[in-house]
Amino acid sequence: GDSVTQMEGPVTLSEEAFLTINCTYTATGYPSLFWYVQYPGEGLQLLLKATKADDKGSNKGFEATYRKETTSFHLEKGSVQVSDSAVYFCAPSTGNQFYFGTGTSLTVIP
Amino acid sequence: DTGVSQDPRHKITKRGQNVTFRCDPISEHNRLYWYRQTLGQGPEFLTYFQNEAQLEKSRLLSDRFSAERPKGSFSTLEIQRTEQGDSAMYLCASSKAAQVTNTEAFFGQGTRLTVV
């Protein structure tokens, strides 16, 4: 069945460091790909998305590119801030549901 | 539009009692999803509706779980004879079905259930 594998955390970075969170998926169809973020005490929020191969989703300095050949959707940010501390979820969707990974907890220290 | 609304935000119940949660989706969204999230884990899919039709319910955790969306608007999730293992955050999400691509889902704040 469809599934997603996400880089395990927790991840601790210093402010302005480069961030990569790996995500690979398996899907029977042609999924759309999403990254959601959960800030402390808040609900899940969409961070970015890509709906077809080679599309790049971007938001708030974060980027991820839909790589169909490697079935990956790695999240990157060139310079993290303390306010980026949160849990990040990769979530492919084939329409009838979103498949979530276990989440990667990121802590950014000043 | 105020987004996806869930009620109550917190529920404490005794083992064996029944509980019901409500979700009000974004008004123009025809898809509605229920997920469960336990501490340190990602959301786990339970069921989803397109309008009033429940199109997937095989992932409901047991026959104690049931969901309805009678008029294609709000939805309820009921858990009968609650057990301590049911303690979790129950999340509702809604989206607008698209013919070609899958649109993003918008999540509510969740209902945190504690079974004592």
Interface residues (C-beta under 8 A of the other chain):
Chain A: Q6 P31 S32 F34 Y36 E42 G43 L44 Q45 L46 K49 T51 K52 F89 S93 T94 G95 N96 Q97 F98 Y99 F100 G101 T102 G103
Chain B: Y33 Y35 G40 Q41 G42 P43 E44 F45 Y48 L55 E56 R59 L91 A93 A97 T101 N102 T103 E104 A105 F106 F107 G108 Q109 G110
